Amino acid sequence: MKANALRGILLWLLGRVYRIKFDGKDLKALRDHLKEGSVILVFNHLSLDDAVVLLRPLFLEAKEVIERVIVPGSRKHWGEPLLGQIMRLGPLSGIEVFPAVQHYERGADSPYSRAHIFLLDWRFGKAAGEVLGMAGGVILFAPEGTRSKDGKIQPPQKGIGFLIRLAKRRGFRTKIMPIGIEPQRGFSRDLNFGKEFSIHFGPLLSLEEIENSVKEKQISSGEIVMEEIADLLPAGYSS
């Protein structure tokens, strides 16, 4: 009850900070599925507030059936005064942000130790297993792993493949929902307070549908997911 009340406050706040347009026809299927299973919401990564923008339509349509929401957030932003504080305060509204080291920060010159990277990966993996195994579990995930510099869709990193394999291996009732985020005028790669977003929700995809597409097209599950996201956006977003 407390989480839902706080999510209601978050809904009110997001409606005043952003101007968000979306078509909710596919969100009814999402709401119905969350009564018995979990979902990974995958989206193109354009700005620092992508995941926050998605929360408004998600909570508007399915707040009552969502039990837990987690999202990985870049470790390098964790120490920033504004963004870091926003991420830390996420649990107050039932959204847990897990710091994660970006793929381009994992090399020999990484500012983080192998032990630290392993610990963060383990924490997120453990939470992901819990969330995917429960009814009403939601993971917000940007498969590209980093923000696009030119707005075009980028190749996926390994994380989405890990989540799909985890759900399949454990027999979870998990589905994938692709989402295309289309910012309007004056878009920034950083925060976009007061800006307008159009959000395009795609159909729920079963793990079996993803697997069949992988076999048919002979590409990775991450690439299948990015194709589904690209199909929701204007042609200019495709690289």
DAPEWO-V528719 format. One record per helix or strand of 2 or more residues. SS is the DSSP state (H for helix, E for strand). FROM is the first residue (numbers start at 1). LEN is the number of residues. If there is no record, write none. Layout:
# DAPEWO-V528719
[[SS;FROM;LEN] [SS;FROM;LEN]]
This chain:
# DAPEWO-V528719
[[H;2;16] [E;19;4] [H;27;8] [E;38;6] [H;50;16] [E;68;7] [H;75;3] [H;81;13] [E;95;6] [H;103;3] [H;114;19] [E;137;5] [H;158;12] [E;174;10] [E;196;11] [H;207;11] [H;221;10] [H;235;3]]
